[in-house]
Amino acid sequence: MAALAWLLIPLVAAIAAGLWGSWANRTRRIRSDGPELDGYARFREAMERTTSGT
């Protein structure tokens, strides 16, 4: 019986990980990369504007 318990632990962990992964990824289909890419473009523009002191 103890061996069965040790085999069930990874199975339950895998099922829990699958459920958590699908729950965590639920909003990624709706949201695009637009805000992140806009922020990166602003960052690059700011870095290009700065002058080096050396």
LINFEN-V490975 format. One record per backbone hydrogen bond with DSSP energy under -1.0 kcal/mol. CO is the residue of the C=O (numbers start at 1). NH is the residue of the N-H. Records with the same first field share a line. If there is no record, write none. Layout:
BEGIN
CO->NH ; NH
END
This chain:
BEGIN
1->5
2->6
3->7
4->8
5->9
8->12
9->13
10->14
11->15
12->16
13->17
14->18
15->19
16->20
17->21
18->22
19->23
20->24
21->25
23->26
27->31
33->37
34->38
35->39
36->40
37->41
38->42
39->43
40->44
41->45
42->46
43->47
44->48
45->49
46->50
END
